[in-house]
């Protein structure tokens, strides 16, 4: 197993095209994990209070059009 420092050092040695490939892969992975976490939070009801607050604000006229 590599340490974070070893990984950072290896990344700094990458040629520009390989760095861009790694960057694209990492961003895609990060987006996938964020989506998975959001889905889990919704399933666990963690966003319910925020949703109810937003609905209440809308129904009471506390909103603005974008």
C-alpha positions as CSV (number, residue, x, y, z in Angstrom):
1,X,0.0,0.0,0.0
2,X,1.3,3.4,-0.9
3,X,1.2,6.4,1.4
4,X,-0.5,9.7,0.4
5,X,3.0,11.3,0.1
6,X,4.1,8.6,-2.3
7,X,1.0,9.0,-4.4
8,X,1.5,12.8,-4.5
9,X,5.1,12.4,-5.5
10,X,4.1,10.0,-8.3
11,X,1.4,12.3,-9.6
12,X,4.0,15.2,-9.8
13,X,6.0,13.0,-12.1
14,X,3.2,12.3,-14.6
15,X,3.4,13.7,-18.1
16,X,0.7,16.3,-18.8
17,X,-1.5,13.9,-20.9
18,X,-1.4,11.3,-18.2
19,X,-2.1,13.9,-15.5
20,X,-5.2,15.1,-17.4
21,X,-6.4,11.5,-17.7
22,X,-5.9,11.0,-14.0
23,X,-7.7,14.2,-13.3
24,X,-10.7,13.3,-15.4
25,X,-10.8,9.8,-13.8
26,X,-10.6,11.3,-10.3
27,X,-13.3,13.9,-10.9
28,X,-15.6,11.2,-12.3
29,X,-15.0,9.0,-9.3
30,X,-15.6,12.0,-7.0
31,X,-19.0,12.7,-8.7
32,X,-20.0,9.1,-8.5
33,X,-19.3,8.9,-4.8
34,X,-21.1,12.2,-4.2
35,X,-24.1,10.8,-6.0
36,X,-24.0,7.6,-4.0
37,X,-23.8,9.6,-0.7
38,X,-26.7,11.9,-1.8
39,X,-28.8,8.8,-2.6
40,X,-28.0,7.3,0.7
41,X,-28.8,10.5,2.6
42,X,-32.1,10.7,0.8
43,X,-32.9,7.1,1.6
44,X,-31.9,7.7,5.3
45,X,-34.2,10.7,5.5
46,X,-31.4,13.1,6.2
47,X,-32.7,15.7,3.8
48,X,-36.3,15.5,4.9
49,X,-36.0,18.5,7.3
50,X,-34.5,20.7,4.7
51,X,-37.2,19.7,2.2
52,X,-39.9,20.5,4.6
53,X,-38.3,23.8,5.4
54,X,-38.1,24.7,1.7
55,X,-41.7,23.7,1.1
56,X,-42.8,25.8,4.1
57,X,-40.9,28.8,2.9
58,X,-42.4,28.4,-0.6
59,X,-45.9,28.1,0.7
60,X,-45.5,31.2,2.9
61,X,-44.2,33.2,0.0
62,X,-40.6,33.4,1.3
63,X,-38.9,32.7,-2.1
64,X,-37.7,34.5,-5.1
65,X,-37.7,33.4,-8.7
66,X,-34.4,32.7,-10.3
